[in-house]
Amino acid sequence: MATKWLRLCVFWMLFGLAVKGRGRCWIYWVGGIFFNNPAIQSIAFTGCAIFVFYQMNFSNIIGLAETKHHLLEMVQQNRLSHALLFLGKEGSGALPLALAFAQYVALQPAGDEKPAGASLFGDEPVVPYIPPSMPAEADAWMEKQQAYLKASKYIHPDIHFTFPVIPKKSGDKPVSANYIAEFREFIAQQPYGNAFDWLQFIGAENKQGNITAEECNEIVRQMSLKSFESPYKILVIWMPEYLGKEGNKLLKLIEEPPPNTLFILVAENEEQILATILSRCQLVKIPRPGLSEIEQALITRANVLPEKARQTASISEGNYREALQLLQHSEEDWQGLLRDWLNACLKGGPVAQLKWIDEVSKLGREKQKQFLRYFTHLLEQSIRIRVMGAANLALPDNEKDFAQRLNKIATVSQQEAIIEELDRNAYYIERNANGKMLFHALTIKLFHIIQHKTLILTE
């Protein structure tokens, strides 16, 4: 009996692999429901989960409809540059969009494989291949391609990845290939994650990530080889900001690449990229999704209640990663922490301030950033209340009351000065600044801005 179930299990798994696209997911799901056997149910549901887990199509990317359409038009009209720079702020979806686009380009048929007319043997004329112009059409087309499964699992032999890495042991000269399995797992789990998330994922702790000179040599070697399956050879470089002067080794390759070679650089900060590399890329700006799109994504993907999704989307300001982080730490009492800070700054004196600073410095970097972002959100709502009136803003009562109180202790110019300081210090936290020193300095600045009406705008 066991052998019978094993044979049936193997047959169903092979049958699923023979079906392309979403059909495979349905095959596995149906198998899990109708076969009353733990072994086949386990394999069936696992097959379904893996397929959904790794899939990265245009439809899985939040918003960015115009950008998706623009990229598809570049392929359709044969205007694809050999080096593209996807520039988008954290949480905008620049990386998942680059992955979907790399997958789409890799699956394009070779020029000599595109059907052009009737057969010499009198068969019916074959419809010429025309690249899709709409994201939904592109997704449907990709799922029908033979190499789609490889591309969707990030194991296509002609799609390469470069990203920041750390040495596994002292004296190592790491390359991205040493961490490729972890990177595939990371982008499948956290496609909207940032470099900090990635480095923590691989256990970097306080080590700085880097794209090494050895990695640059490996890129030159890989991209000089012929492609295996696709007419294109594609390299996705995530976070080129981590390329130091060793990046100059890539200049000639990027400027004069082999035929049908595509470089896709995915960055958050244009100013931190080597100017020599920046000048050789075509810029594709990736805007952040709209608040309504973030809200809808939270409802459908994270199963968040509409009211909570609306509030979280408003605070995150189009940053989907930040929205997920806020949900993860939604039980935190940021308002109480902020109330204590303002009381310590304006009423409590040095002892109360030091006590508060010691408390907040024990929080992790992510929580510190979220706290500063929450303060920024309340200040922005305070300014909106001045302009639009409290009755015209859809805010929870406790937030609306706190925002109105902020209007009583600070003018618009003071609020703007505080927002600049909060944004600057959130950036410093990302760069691993010492939390205790940072909040000590920020407390002093906040006191002077509010109490002495001093606008501290130093760089």
C-alpha positions as CSV (number, residue, x, y, z in Angstrom):
1,M,0.0,0.0,0.0
2,A,2.8,2.4,0.9
3,T,4.5,1.7,-2.5
4,K,1.2,2.5,-4.3
5,W,0.9,5.8,-2.5
6,L,4.5,6.6,-3.3
7,R,4.0,5.9,-7.0
8,L,0.9,8.0,-7.1
9,C,2.7,10.8,-5.2
10,V,5.6,10.8,-7.7
11,F,3.2,10.7,-10.6
12,W,1.3,13.7,-9.3
13,M,4.5,15.7,-8.7
14,L,5.8,15.0,-12.3
15,F,2.3,15.8,-13.7
16,G,2.5,19.2,-11.9
17,L,6.0,19.9,-13.3
18,A,4.7,19.2,-16.8
19,V,2.2,22.1,-16.5
20,K,3.4,25.7,-16.9
21,G,2.5,28.8,-15.0
22,R,-0.2,29.1,-12.5
23,G,-1.6,25.8,-13.7
24,R,1.1,24.0,-11.7
25,C,-0.1,25.7,-8.6
26,W,-3.7,24.6,-9.1
27,I,-2.5,21.0,-9.9
28,Y,-0.7,20.8,-6.6
29,W,-3.5,22.4,-4.7
30,V,-6.1,20.0,-6.1
31,G,-3.9,17.1,-5.3
32,G,-3.5,18.2,-1.7
33,I,-7.3,18.4,-1.3
34,F,-8.5,15.2,-3.0
35,F,-5.8,12.8,-2.0
36,N,-6.4,11.7,1.6
37,N,-2.9,10.7,2.3
38,P,-0.4,12.7,4.5
39,A,2.6,12.2,2.2
40,I,1.0,13.3,-1.0
41,Q,-0.7,16.2,0.8
42,S,2.6,17.4,2.2
43,I,4.3,17.3,-1.2
44,A,1.3,18.9,-3.0
45,F,0.9,21.8,-0.6
46,T,4.7,22.3,-0.5
47,G,4.8,22.4,-4.3
48,C,2.1,25.0,-4.3
49,A,3.8,27.1,-1.6
50,I,7.1,27.0,-3.4
51,F,5.6,28.1,-6.6
52,V,3.8,31.1,-5.0
53,F,6.8,31.8,-2.8
54,Y,9.3,32.4,-5.5
55,Q,7.1,34.0,-8.2
56,M,8.1,37.5,-9.1
57,N,5.9,38.9,-11.9
58,F,4.9,42.4,-12.7
59,S,1.5,41.8,-11.1
60,N,3.2,41.1,-7.7
61,I,4.8,44.6,-7.6
62,I,2.7,47.2,-5.9
63,G,1.6,50.1,-8.1
64,L,4.2,51.6,-10.6
65,A,1.8,51.0,-13.5
66,E,3.4,53.8,-15.7
67,T,6.9,52.6,-15.0
68,K,6.0,49.0,-15.9
69,H,4.4,50.1,-19.1
70,H,7.5,52.3,-20.0
71,L,9.8,49.3,-19.5
72,L,7.7,47.0,-21.6
73,E,7.6,49.7,-24.4
74,M,11.4,49.8,-24.3
75,V,11.5,46.1,-25.3
76,Q,8.6,46.3,-27.7
77,Q,10.1,49.3,-29.6
78,N,13.6,47.9,-29.4
79,R,14.9,50.9,-27.4
80,L,16.5,48.9,-24.6
81,S,19.7,50.4,-23.4
82,H,22.6,48.1,-22.4
83,A,22.8,49.7,-18.9
84,L,19.8,50.8,-16.8
85,L,19.8,52.4,-13.4
86,F,16.6,51.7,-11.4
87,L,16.7,54.6,-8.9
88,G,14.0,54.3,-6.2
89,K,13.8,55.1,-2.5
90,E,13.6,52.4,0.2
91,G,10.4,50.5,-0.1
92,S,9.5,51.7,-3.5
93,G,9.8,48.3,-5.2
94,A,12.8,49.0,-7.3
95,L,14.4,45.6,-6.6
96,P,11.3,43.5,-7.3
97,L,10.7,45.5,-10.5
98,A,14.3,44.9,-11.6
99,L,13.9,41.2,-11.0
100,A,10.6,41.0,-12.9
101,F,12.1,43.0,-15.8
102,A,15.3,40.8,-15.9
103,Q,13.1,37.7,-16.0
104,Y,11.0,39.2,-18.8
105,V,14.1,40.1,-20.9
106,A,15.8,36.8,-20.3
107,L,12.7,35.0,-21.6
108,Q,12.6,36.9,-24.9
109,P,13.0,34.7,-28.0
110,A,16.2,35.1,-30.1
111,G,15.9,37.2,-33.2
112,D,16.2,34.2,-35.5
113,E,13.6,32.3,-33.6
114,K,10.8,34.8,-34.1
115,P,8.3,33.5,-36.7
116,A,8.1,35.7,-39.7
117,G,5.7,34.2,-42.1
118,A,4.3,31.1,-43.9
119,S,6.1,27.8,-43.9
120,L,7.8,26.6,-47.2
121,F,5.7,23.4,-46.8
122,G,2.3,25.1,-47.1
123,D,1.5,25.3,-43.4
124,E,-0.6,28.1,-42.0
125,P,1.3,31.4,-41.6
126,V,2.6,31.8,-38.1
127,V,1.7,35.0,-36.3
128,P,4.9,37.1,-35.8
129,Y,6.0,37.5,-32.2
130,I,5.1,41.0,-30.8
131,P,6.3,41.7,-27.3
132,P,3.5,42.5,-24.9
133,S,2.8,46.1,-24.0
134,M,0.8,45.6,-20.8
135,P,2.0,44.1,-17.5
136,A,-0.8,41.5,-17.3
137,E,-0.1,40.4,-20.8
138,A,3.6,40.1,-20.1
139,D,3.0,38.0,-17.0
140,A,0.7,35.6,-19.0
141,W,3.3,35.4,-21.8
142,M,6.2,34.7,-19.4
143,E,4.3,31.9,-17.6
144,K,4.0,30.0,-20.9
145,Q,7.8,30.0,-21.6
146,Q,9.9,26.9,-21.1
147,A,12.5,28.7,-18.9
148,Y,10.0,30.5,-16.8
149,L,10.4,28.2,-13.8
150,K,14.1,28.8,-13.7
151,A,13.8,32.5,-14.0
152,S,11.1,32.8,-11.4
153,K,13.3,30.8,-8.9
154,Y,16.3,33.0,-9.7
155,I,18.3,30.1,-11.1
156,H,18.3,31.0,-14.7
157,P,21.9,30.6,-16.0
158,D,21.8,33.9,-17.9
159,I,20.6,36.1,-15.0
160,H,23.4,37.0,-12.6
161,F,23.3,38.9,-9.3
162,T,25.8,41.2,-7.5
163,F,25.1,42.6,-4.1
164,P,26.9,43.6,-0.9
165,V,28.5,40.8,1.1
166,I,30.7,40.3,4.1
167,P,33.7,38.0,4.7
168,K,32.7,34.6,6.2
169,K,35.9,34.5,8.1
170,S,38.9,36.8,8.6
171,G,41.0,37.2,5.5
172,D,38.3,36.1,3.1
173,K,37.7,37.9,-0.2
174,P,34.0,37.3,-0.6
175,V,32.0,37.4,-3.9
176,S,28.3,37.3,-4.4
177,A,28.3,33.7,-5.5
178,N,29.3,32.7,-1.9
179,Y,25.9,34.0,-0.7
180,I,23.7,33.3,-3.7
181,A,21.5,30.7,-1.9
182,E,20.9,33.1,1.0
183,F,20.1,36.0,-1.5
184,R,17.5,33.9,-3.4
185,E,15.9,33.1,0.0
186,F,16.0,36.8,1.0
187,I,14.5,38.2,-2.1
188,A,11.8,35.6,-2.0
189,Q,10.9,36.5,1.6
190,Q,11.7,40.2,1.6
191,P,11.6,41.6,-1.9
192,Y,11.0,45.1,-0.5
193,G,13.9,44.8,2.1
194,N,16.8,47.1,2.2
195,A,20.6,46.6,2.5
196,F,20.3,46.6,6.3
197,D,17.8,43.8,6.2
198,W,20.0,41.8,3.9
199,L,23.1,42.2,6.0
200,Q,21.2,41.2,9.1
201,F,19.8,38.2,7.2
202,I,23.3,36.9,6.6
203,G,24.4,37.6,10.2
204,A,26.5,40.7,9.5
205,E,25.7,42.3,12.8
206,N,27.8,45.5,12.8
207,K,30.0,44.5,9.9
208,Q,29.9,46.7,6.8
209,G,28.8,45.1,3.5
210,N,30.9,45.7,0.4
211,I,31.0,44.8,-3.3
212,T,34.6,43.7,-3.6
213,A,37.3,44.0,-6.2
214,E,37.2,40.2,-6.6
215,E,33.5,40.5,-7.3
216,C,34.3,43.0,-10.1
217,N,36.8,40.6,-11.6
218,E,34.1,37.9,-11.5
219,I,31.6,40.2,-13.2
220,V,34.1,40.8,-16.0
221,R,34.7,37.1,-16.4
222,Q,31.0,36.1,-16.3
223,M,29.8,38.7,-18.7
224,S,32.5,37.9,-21.2
225,L,31.1,34.4,-21.7
226,K,28.3,33.5,-24.1
227,S,24.8,33.1,-22.9
228,F,23.5,29.6,-22.3
229,E,19.7,29.6,-23.0
230,S,18.6,33.2,-23.4
231,P,19.7,35.5,-26.2
232,Y,20.5,38.0,-23.5
233,K,23.0,37.9,-20.6
234,I,21.8,40.0,-17.7
235,L,23.5,41.2,-14.5
236,V,21.4,42.8,-11.7
237,I,23.6,44.9,-9.4
238,W,21.8,45.6,-6.2
239,M,23.0,48.6,-4.2
240,P,25.9,49.9,-6.4
241,E,26.4,52.5,-3.6
242,Y,28.6,49.8,-2.0
243,L,31.0,49.9,-5.0
244,G,34.1,51.8,-4.1
245,K,36.9,52.8,-6.4
246,E,37.2,49.1,-7.4
247,G,34.0,49.8,-9.5
248,N,36.2,51.5,-12.1
249,K,37.2,48.0,-13.2
250,L,33.7,47.7,-14.7
251,L,33.7,51.0,-16.7
252,K,34.9,49.5,-20.0
253,L,32.6,46.6,-19.7
254,I,29.6,48.8,-19.1
255,E,30.5,51.3,-21.8
256,E,31.3,48.6,-24.4
257,P,29.6,45.4,-23.4
258,P,29.4,42.2,-25.5
259,P,26.3,42.0,-27.8
260,N,22.9,41.4,-26.0
261,T,24.3,42.2,-22.6
262,L,22.1,44.0,-20.1
263,F,23.2,45.7,-16.8
264,I,20.4,46.6,-14.4
265,L,21.7,48.6,-11.4
266,V,19.2,49.0,-8.5
267,A,20.0,51.9,-6.2
268,E,18.5,54.1,-3.5
269,N,20.9,57.1,-3.4
270,E,22.2,58.5,-6.6
271,E,24.8,60.7,-4.9
272,Q,26.6,57.6,-3.5
273,I,27.2,55.9,-6.9
274,L,30.5,56.4,-8.6
275,A,30.0,59.3,-11.1
276,T,31.9,57.3,-13.8
277,I,29.4,54.5,-13.5
278,L,26.4,56.8,-13.2
279,S,27.2,58.6,-16.5
280,R,27.2,55.3,-18.4
281,C,23.6,54.3,-17.4
282,Q,20.2,55.2,-18.5
283,L,18.2,56.5,-15.5
284,V,14.8,54.9,-14.7
285,K,13.3,56.7,-11.8
286,I,11.1,54.4,-9.6
287,P,8.4,56.4,-7.7
288,R,7.0,55.2,-4.5
289,P,3.5,53.6,-4.7
290,G,0.6,55.8,-3.8
291,L,-0.9,55.6,-0.3
292,S,-4.1,53.9,-1.7
293,E,-1.9,51.2,-3.3
294,I,0.0,50.6,-0.1
295,E,-3.3,50.4,1.8
296,Q,-4.7,47.9,-0.6
297,A,-1.6,45.8,-0.5
298,L,-1.7,45.7,3.3
299,I,-5.3,44.6,3.2
300,T,-4.9,41.9,0.5
301,R,-1.4,40.6,1.3
302,A,-1.0,41.2,5.1
303,N,-4.7,40.7,6.0
304,V,-4.8,44.0,7.8
305,L,-8.1,45.7,8.7
306,P,-9.0,48.6,6.4
307,E,-8.7,51.3,9.1
308,K,-5.4,50.0,10.4
309,A,-4.1,49.7,6.8
310,R,-5.1,53.3,6.0
311,Q,-3.3,54.6,9.1
312,T,-0.2,52.5,8.5
313,A,0.0,53.6,4.8
314,S,-0.3,57.2,5.8
315,I,2.6,57.0,8.2
316,S,4.8,54.9,5.8
317,E,4.4,57.5,3.0
318,G,4.6,55.0,0.2
319,N,7.4,52.9,1.8
320,Y,6.0,49.4,1.8
321,R,8.9,48.0,3.8
322,E,8.3,50.6,6.5
323,A,4.6,49.8,6.4
324,L,5.4,46.1,7.2
325,Q,7.8,47.1,9.9
326,L,5.2,49.4,11.5
327,L,2.7,46.5,11.5
328,Q,5.3,44.2,13.1
329,H,5.8,46.7,15.9
330,S,2.3,48.0,16.0
331,E,2.0,47.3,19.7
332,E,4.7,49.9,20.5
333,D,3.5,53.0,22.3
334,W,5.3,55.6,20.1
335,Q,2.9,58.3,21.3
336,G,3.7,57.7,24.9
337,L,7.4,57.6,24.2
338,L,7.1,60.9,22.3
339,R,5.1,62.5,25.1
340,D,7.8,61.5,27.6
341,W,10.5,63.0,25.3
342,L,8.8,66.4,24.9
343,N,8.1,66.6,28.7
344,A,11.8,65.7,29.4
345,C,13.0,68.4,26.9
346,L,10.7,71.2,27.9
347,K,9.9,70.5,31.6
348,G,12.0,67.8,33.1
349,G,15.5,69.1,32.9
350,P,18.8,67.1,32.4
351,V,18.0,64.2,34.8
352,A,14.7,63.4,33.0
353,Q,16.4,63.9,29.6
354,L,19.2,61.4,30.4
355,K,16.8,58.9,31.8
356,W,14.7,59.1,28.5
357,I,17.8,58.9,26.3
358,D,19.0,55.8,28.2
359,E,15.6,54.2,27.6
360,V,15.4,55.0,23.9
361,S,19.0,54.0,23.2
362,K,18.2,50.4,24.3
363,L,15.8,50.1,21.4
364,G,17.0,48.5,18.1
365,R,17.9,50.7,15.2
366,E,14.7,49.8,13.3
367,K,12.5,50.8,16.3
368,Q,14.5,54.1,16.7
369,K,13.9,54.9,13.0
370,Q,10.2,54.1,13.3
371,F,9.9,56.3,16.3
372,L,11.5,59.3,14.5
373,R,9.3,58.6,11.5
374,Y,6.2,58.5,13.7
375,F,7.2,62.0,15.1
376,T,7.6,63.2,11.6
377,H,4.2,61.9,10.7
378,L,2.6,63.8,13.6
379,L,4.3,67.0,12.7
380,E,3.2,66.7,9.1
381,Q,-0.4,66.2,10.3
382,S,0.0,69.2,12.6
383,I,0.8,71.4,9.6
384,R,-2.1,69.9,7.6
385,I,-4.5,70.7,10.5
386,R,-3.3,74.4,10.3
387,V,-4.1,74.5,6.6
388,M,-7.1,72.2,6.2
389,G,-8.7,72.2,9.6
390,A,-8.9,69.2,12.0
391,A,-12.4,68.3,10.8
392,N,-11.1,67.6,7.3
393,L,-8.4,65.1,8.3
394,A,-9.2,61.4,8.7
395,L,-7.0,60.7,11.7
396,P,-7.6,58.6,14.9
397,D,-8.8,60.9,17.7
398,N,-5.7,60.4,19.9
399,E,-3.4,61.3,17.0
400,K,-5.5,64.3,16.0
401,D,-5.4,65.6,19.6
402,F,-1.6,65.1,19.8
403,A,-1.1,66.9,16.5
404,Q,-3.2,69.9,17.7
405,R,-1.1,70.0,20.9
406,L,2.1,70.2,18.8
407,N,0.7,73.2,17.0
408,K,0.5,75.0,20.4
409,I,4.2,74.5,21.2
410,A,5.7,75.1,17.8
411,T,5.2,77.3,14.8
412,V,5.2,76.0,11.2
413,S,8.9,77.1,10.7
414,Q,9.9,75.3,14.0
415,Q,8.0,72.2,12.9
416,E,9.8,72.2,9.6
417,A,13.1,72.6,11.3
418,I,12.3,69.6,13.6
419,I,11.3,67.5,10.6
420,E,14.6,68.2,8.9
421,E,16.5,67.2,12.1
422,L,14.4,64.0,12.4
423,D,15.1,63.0,8.8
424,R,18.8,63.7,9.1
425,N,19.1,61.6,12.3
426,A,17.0,58.7,10.8
427,Y,19.7,58.7,8.0
428,Y,22.5,58.6,10.6
429,I,20.8,55.7,12.4
430,E,20.8,53.8,9.1
431,R,24.5,54.4,8.9
432,N,25.1,52.8,12.3
433,A,25.4,56.0,14.5
434,N,25.6,55.5,18.2
435,G,22.0,55.8,19.5
436,K,22.8,57.4,22.9
437,M,25.0,60.1,21.4
438,L,22.6,60.7,18.6
439,F,19.5,61.2,20.8
440,H,21.5,63.2,23.3
441,A,22.4,65.7,20.5
442,L,18.9,65.6,19.1
443,T,17.3,66.3,22.5
444,I,19.5,69.4,22.9
445,K,18.6,70.6,19.4
446,L,14.9,70.0,20.0
447,F,15.0,72.0,23.2
448,H,16.7,75.0,21.4
449,I,14.3,74.9,18.4
450,I,11.2,74.9,20.6
451,Q,12.2,76.8,23.7
452,H,14.6,79.4,22.1
453,K,13.1,79.4,18.7
454,T,16.5,78.6,17.2
455,L,16.4,76.9,13.8
456,I,19.4,74.5,13.7
457,L,20.0,73.6,10.1
458,T,23.6,72.6,10.1
459,E,24.8,69.9,7.7
